[in-house]
Amino acid sequence: MTEIRTELATQTIDGLQVLKLFRNAALELLSISLDAGLVFPEHTSPTEAVLLVLEGRILFHIEGRQITVNPLEFISFPPKTPHWVKAEAPSKFLIMR
């Protein structure tokens, strides 16, 4: 069934929030919002993933590197690789895995 959902449009940036927008056997879509200066702690993804910044600016830390990701830029990363994110500005980003 086709469904229209609006959580992404109405998600506020208040602390750290994770919304599970969609999941099926092949794909999971998460929306994450993070206030400026806050950190999404180190973790891994079970599958290859893509992170797309919708608004704000984040610092993506992986394998000893820091990568700045701006609005409408994305980064892909491999499964089971420790990484963490810090928001330089109030930010909202999608994780597709």
C-alpha positions as CSV (number, residue, x, y, z in Angstrom):
1,M,0.0,0.0,0.0
2,T,1.2,3.5,-0.8
3,E,1.3,5.8,2.2
4,I,2.1,9.5,2.6
5,R,3.8,10.4,5.8
6,T,4.8,13.8,7.1
7,E,7.1,13.1,10.1
8,L,10.1,14.4,8.2
9,A,8.5,17.8,7.5
10,T,7.4,18.2,11.1
11,Q,10.5,16.9,12.9
12,T,12.0,19.6,15.1
13,I,15.6,20.0,16.0
14,D,15.6,19.6,19.7
15,G,18.5,17.7,21.3
16,L,19.0,14.3,19.6
17,Q,16.0,12.7,17.9
18,V,15.8,9.6,15.7
19,L,12.7,8.9,13.7
20,K,12.2,5.6,11.9
21,L,10.5,6.7,8.7
22,F,10.4,3.5,6.8
23,R,11.5,-0.1,6.9
24,N,11.1,-3.2,4.7
25,A,13.2,-6.2,3.9
26,A,15.6,-4.2,1.7
27,L,15.7,-0.7,3.1
28,E,15.6,1.3,6.4
29,L,15.1,5.1,6.3
30,L,15.9,7.1,9.5
31,S,15.6,10.9,10.1
32,I,18.0,12.2,12.7
33,S,18.0,15.7,14.1
34,L,20.8,17.1,16.3
35,D,21.3,20.4,18.0
36,A,24.5,22.4,17.4
37,G,27.4,21.1,19.4
38,L,25.7,17.7,20.2
39,V,27.2,14.4,19.3
40,F,25.5,11.2,18.0
41,P,27.8,8.8,19.8
42,E,30.0,6.2,18.1
43,H,28.1,3.3,16.6
44,T,28.2,1.0,13.5
45,S,25.7,0.3,10.8
46,P,24.7,-3.3,10.1
47,T,24.7,-2.6,6.3
48,E,26.3,-0.2,3.9
49,A,24.6,3.2,4.4
50,V,24.2,6.7,2.9
51,L,23.9,9.8,5.1
52,L,22.3,12.9,3.4
53,V,22.3,16.2,5.2
54,L,19.0,18.1,4.8
55,E,19.8,21.1,6.8
56,G,22.6,22.4,9.1
57,R,26.2,21.1,8.9
58,I,27.8,18.0,10.5
59,L,31.2,16.6,11.1
60,F,31.3,12.9,10.3
61,H,34.1,11.0,12.0
62,I,35.2,7.6,10.6
63,E,38.5,5.7,10.5
64,G,40.4,8.6,12.0
65,R,39.1,11.2,9.5
66,Q,36.7,14.1,10.0
67,I,34.5,15.0,7.0
68,T,32.3,18.1,6.9
69,V,29.0,17.4,5.3
70,N,26.8,20.4,4.3
71,P,23.1,20.6,3.2
72,L,22.3,18.4,0.1
73,E,25.7,16.6,0.4
74,F,25.9,13.0,1.2
75,I,28.4,10.4,2.2
76,S,28.3,6.6,2.0
77,F,30.1,4.3,4.4
78,P,30.7,0.6,4.8
79,P,29.0,-1.7,7.3
80,K,30.3,-2.5,10.7
81,T,32.7,0.5,10.7
82,P,32.7,2.6,13.9
83,H,31.7,6.2,13.2
84,W,30.1,9.2,15.0
85,V,28.6,12.6,14.1
86,K,28.8,16.1,15.7
87,A,26.5,18.9,14.6
88,E,28.3,22.2,13.9
89,A,24.8,23.8,13.4
90,P,21.3,22.6,14.2
91,S,21.1,19.8,11.7
92,K,18.7,17.2,10.2
93,F,19.9,14.3,8.1
94,L,18.7,11.1,6.6
95,I,20.3,7.6,7.0
96,M,19.4,5.2,4.2
97,R,20.6,1.6,4.8
